[in-house]
Amino acid sequence: MSSVPASAFLALALILFCIGLYGSLTKRNTVIVLISIELMLNAVNINLVTFSKYGVTPSITGQIFALFVICVAAAEAAVGLAILIALYRTRKTVNIDEMNSMKN
């Protein structure tokens, strides 16, 4: 098997998820919040692949779920950036505090 233990992968995923959670809860810039959400989704992917490889019955299902999460993350990024561009055109800012509605 591998010489890297599962706890190392889980610790990496924990660190990535905590950084993403901190960024999404404390930052005001919408782009930084979207990047933080991507970090959290990547941490979930690491967990899925780790448990897929080191689980009780190793199989490929965790890797398939990780591919679905990657597809959802790509769609989320595209829709989030489209909404961000639309809000920037009307509000002239990317701060979350000033984006409470789509109206002027």
C-alpha positions in Angstrom: 0.0 0.0 0.0 1.1 3.5 0.7 3.7 4.7 3.2 1.6 7.8 4.0 -1.0 7.1 6.8 -4.6 8.1 6.4 -4.3 10.5 9.4 -1.9 12.7 7.3 -4.5 13.1 4.6 -7.2 13.7 7.2 -5.1 16.3 8.9 -4.4 18.1 5.6 -8.2 18.1 4.8 -8.9 19.5 8.3 -6.4 22.3 7.8 -7.8 23.1 4.4 -11.4 23.1 5.6 -10.5 25.3 8.6 -8.7 27.8 6.3 -11.7 27.8 4.0 -14.2 28.2 6.8 -12.2 31.1 8.3 -12.0 32.8 4.9 -15.7 32.5 4.2 -16.8 33.7 7.6 -14.4 36.7 8.1 -13.6 38.1 4.7 -15.8 40.8 3.0 -14.5 40.3 -0.6 -16.8 38.1 -2.6 -14.0 36.6 -4.6 -12.2 35.6 -1.5 -15.4 34.0 -0.1 -15.8 32.0 -3.4 -12.1 30.8 -3.2 -12.7 29.8 0.5 -15.7 27.7 -0.5 -13.6 26.0 -3.2 -11.0 25.2 -0.5 -13.6 23.6 1.7 -14.9 21.5 -1.2 -11.3 20.4 -2.0 -11.0 19.3 1.7 -14.1 17.2 1.3 -12.6 15.7 -1.9 -9.5 14.7 0.1 -11.7 13.1 2.7 -13.7 11.2 0.1 -10.7 9.8 -1.6 -8.9 9.0 1.6 -11.9 7.0 2.9 -12.3 5.4 -0.5 -8.7 4.1 -0.3 -8.2 3.4 3.4 -11.8 2.4 4.3 -13.0 -1.0 5.5 -13.8 -2.1 2.0 -11.6 -0.1 -0.4 -13.5 0.8 -3.6 -13.8 3.5 -6.2 -17.0 5.1 -4.9 -15.3 7.9 -3.0 -13.4 8.9 -6.1 -16.6 9.0 -8.1 -18.2 11.2 -5.5 -15.1 13.4 -5.6 -15.6 13.8 -9.4 -19.2 14.9 -8.7 -18.1 17.4 -6.1 -15.6 18.8 -8.7 -18.4 19.2 -11.2 -20.6 20.9 -8.6 -17.7 23.2 -7.6 -17.1 24.2 -11.3 -20.8 25.0 -11.7 -20.8 27.0 -8.4 -17.8 29.0 -9.5 -19.3 29.8 -12.9 -22.7 30.8 -11.4 -21.1 32.7 -8.5 -18.8 34.7 -10.8 -21.7 35.5 -13.1 -23.7 36.8 -10.2 -20.7 38.7 -8.9 -20.2 40.4 -12.3 -23.9 41.4 -12.4 -23.7 42.8 -8.9 -20.5 44.7 -9.6 -22.0 46.3 -12.7 -24.9 47.7 -10.6 -23.2 48.4 -7.2 -19.6 49.1 -8.3 -18.3 47.0 -5.3 -17.5 43.4 -4.5 -18.0 43.8 -0.7 -20.6 41.3 0.7 -21.9 43.9 3.2 -23.2 46.1 0.4 -24.9 43.3 -1.6 -28.2 42.7 0.0 -30.4 42.9 -3.1 -30.1 43.0 -6.9 -31.9 46.4 -7.1 -30.1 49.7 -7.3 
